[in-house]
Amino acid sequence: MLTPNKIVIVGAGRIAHHLGKRLRAKGLCVTQVLSRSAGPGQELAAELRSEWSDRWSDIHPDADWVLLAVRDDAIEEVGAALAPYAQAALVTHTSGATQGAVLEPYFKRSGVFYPLQSFSTERMPVWSKIPFCIDARSEADVVLLMKVAKIIGNLAYRVNDDQRSVLHVAAVFANNFANHCFAIAEKIMEEKGLPFELLHPLMEETLAKALQDSPARMQTGPAMRGDTDTIRRHLEGLEQHPAWRELYRGMSQSINPAVRLPAAKRQKKS
Ligand SMILES: NC(=O)c1ccc[n+]([C@@H]2O[C@H](COP(=O)([O-])OP(=O)(O)OC[C@H]3O[C@@H](n4cnc5c(N)ncnc54)[C@H](OP(=O)(O)O)[C@@H]3O)[C@@H](O)[C@H]2O)c1
């Protein structure tokens, strides 16, 4: 088989929309969308010019690739429900946090097709820069998925279950936690009536430097310098935000384990 030509997408959320549209734009044929909710499912099917159903038993029996784009905790349940009707197809999920092995009891051919990027409805993905982390039980299916990844993107890597779970933890730090730090910075600025835009050049420089060299080597700031007076003043300034204070303390300690921090304040009993 050169490329899959009867693709079924299960789910109609962000990944289903983005991958579905990209597959179609690159000439790969999504013949069916299956989703439990009619609204988003029918909308996606119309965009992809494909059929739609909310019954798992309606899955096209000659589907050659079933792409499960459902919430992590629904992957196994949906896989089990589809299993009696999709035994010939390659069935993959798109999750970085879920073992590929969860699909093995249900299908002869299974794997993972995980795009390592944060997708949201509002932003168009830059496909050429998205690494696809791929795994499958047979070499032939790995080759097939690599080929699809190269068609719709540019970067394809074989990553097994153990590697992917570690990769996902790293991705949470690099994306979710880094973004949360930006969100805290935004709130702190807002509380003092300062425009968040003031920090934009600094944020851009942070990323540019982290991409240029090891972020550990690029680290600056009071914790790195061991500047305990500044750290104490910062912690006092965060008195109204105990959760941010704890984050500040934990981050400082992680940046420089030798840094001396003021003793943590005890929580008042109510
Ligand atoms: N978004 C990202 O940035 C991203 C990046 C890489 C990988 N992924 C992976 O892609 C997968 C989908 O994520 P997403 O961001 O597209 O999620 P999403 O936008 O929240 O969409 C989730 C989809 O799963 C369906 N679903 C949830 N529970 C279900 C169940 N019990 N039975 C059947 N369908 C169910 C939802 O249907 P309803 O509308 O009916 O609830 C919806 O269509 C996840 O495995 C995620 O880890 C996401």
The ligand as an SDF file (V2000), in Angstrom:
LIG
                    3D

 48 52  0  0  0  0  0  0  0  0999 V2000
   -4.9720   19.7850   21.0200 N   0  0  0  0  0  0  0  0  0  0  0  0
   -3.6840   19.5430   21.0250 C   0  0  0  0  0  0  0  0  0  0  0  0
   -2.8830   20.4800   21.1130 O   0  0  0  0  0  0  0  0  0  0  0  0
   -3.1680   18.1380   20.8380 C   0  0  0  0  0  0  0  0  0  0  0  0
   -1.8420   17.9650   20.3950 C   0  0  0  0  0  0  0  0  0  0  0  0
   -1.3610   16.6730   20.1830 C   0  0  0  0  0  0  0  0  0  0  0  0
   -2.1710   15.5830   20.4450 C   0  0  0  0  0  0  0  0  0  0  0  0
   -3.4470   15.7760   20.9130 N   0  0  0  0  0  0  0  0  0  0  0  0
   -4.2660   14.5760   21.1800 C   0  0  0  0  0  0  0  0  0  0  0  0
   -5.3490   14.5260   20.2510 O   0  0  0  0  0  0  0  0  0  0  0  0
   -6.4840   13.8990   20.8760 C   0  0  0  0  0  0  0  0  0  0  0  0
   -7.6790   14.8070   20.7200 C   0  0  0  0  0  0  0  0  0  0  0  0
   -7.3890   16.0330   21.3340 O   0  0  0  0  0  0  0  0  0  0  0  0
   -8.1690   17.3780   20.9210 P   0  0  0  0  0  0  0  0  0  0  0  0
   -7.3180   18.4960   21.3550 O   0  0  0  0  0  0  0  0  0  0  0  0
   -8.6380   17.2930   19.5330 O   0  0  0  0  0  0  0  0  0  0  0  0
   -9.4010   17.2860   21.9160 O   0  0  0  0  0  0  0  0  0  0  0  0
  -10.8090   18.0540   21.8270 P   0  0  0  0  0  0  0  0  0  0  0  0
  -10.7250   19.2330   20.9380 O   0  0  0  0  0  0  0  0  0  0  0  0
  -11.2360   18.2050   23.2400 O   0  0  0  0  0  0  0  0  0  0  0  0
  -11.7650   16.9700   21.1200 O   0  0  0  0  0  0  0  0  0  0  0  0
  -11.9780   15.7370   21.7560 C   0  0  0  0  0  0  0  0  0  0  0  0
  -12.8780   14.8730   20.9110 C   0  0  0  0  0  0  0  0  0  0  0  0
  -13.0400   13.6420   21.6100 O   0  0  0  0  0  0  0  0  0  0  0  0
  -14.4200   13.3140   21.6560 C   0  0  0  0  0  0  0  0  0  0  0  0
  -14.6950   12.5030   22.8290 N   0  0  0  0  0  0  0  0  0  0  0  0
  -14.4060   12.7780   24.1170 C   0  0  0  0  0  0  0  0  0  0  0  0
  -14.8250   11.7810   24.9280 N   0  0  0  0  0  0  0  0  0  0  0  0
  -15.3970   10.8430   24.1180 C   0  0  0  0  0  0  0  0  0  0  0  0
  -16.0040    9.5830   24.3420 C   0  0  0  0  0  0  0  0  0  0  0  0
  -16.1050    9.0640   25.5830 N   0  0  0  0  0  0  0  0  0  0  0  0
  -16.4940    8.9080   23.2860 N   0  0  0  0  0  0  0  0  0  0  0  0
  -16.3900    9.4200   22.0250 C   0  0  0  0  0  0  0  0  0  0  0  0
  -15.8120   10.6130   21.7320 N   0  0  0  0  0  0  0  0  0  0  0  0
  -15.3260   11.3140   22.7730 C   0  0  0  0  0  0  0  0  0  0  0  0
  -15.1060   14.6640   21.7310 C   0  0  0  0  0  0  0  0  0  0  0  0
  -16.4450   14.5130   21.3860 O   0  0  0  0  0  0  0  0  0  0  0  0
  -17.5720   15.4710   22.0180 P   0  0  0  0  0  0  0  0  0  0  0  0
  -17.5150   16.7470   21.2190 O   0  0  0  0  0  0  0  0  0  0  0  0
  -18.8170   14.6880   21.8190 O   0  0  0  0  0  0  0  0  0  0  0  0
  -17.2000   15.6620   23.4690 O   0  0  0  0  0  0  0  0  0  0  0  0
  -14.2810   15.4500   20.7050 C   0  0  0  0  0  0  0  0  0  0  0  0
  -14.7010   15.1770   19.4020 O   0  0  0  0  0  0  0  0  0  0  0  0
   -6.0830   13.6350   22.3260 C   0  0  0  0  0  0  0  0  0  0  0  0
   -5.6440   12.3020   22.4390 O   0  0  0  0  0  0  0  0  0  0  0  0
   -4.9290   14.5890   22.5590 C   0  0  0  0  0  0  0  0  0  0  0  0
   -4.0070   14.1440   23.5350 O   0  0  0  0  0  0  0  0  0  0  0  0
   -3.9630   17.0320   21.1130 C   0  0  0  0  0  0  0  0  0  0  0  0
  1  2  1  0
  2  3  2  0
  2  4  1  0
  4  5  1  0
  4 48  2  0
  5  6  2  0
  6  7  1  0
  7  8  2  0
  8  9  1  0
  8 48  1  0
  9 10  1  0
  9 46  1  0
 10 11  1  0
 11 12  1  0
 11 44  1  0
 12 13  1  0
 13 14  1  0
 14 15  2  0
 14 16  1  0
 14 17  1  0
 17 18  1  0
 18 19  2  0
 18 20  1  0
 18 21  1  0
 21 22  1  0
 22 23  1  0
 23 24  1  0
 23 42  1  0
 24 25  1  0
 25 26  1  0
 25 36  1  0
 26 27  1  0
 26 35  1  0
 27 28  2  0
 28 29  1  0
 29 30  1  0
 29 35  2  0
 30 31  1  0
 30 32  2  0
 32 33  1  0
 33 34  2  0
 34 35  1  0
 36 37  1  0
 36 42  1  0
 37 38  1  0
 38 39  2  0
 38 40  1  0
 38 41  1  0
 42 43  1  0
 44 45  1  0
 44 46  1  0
 46 47  1  0
M  CHG  2   8   1  16  -1
M  END
$$$$
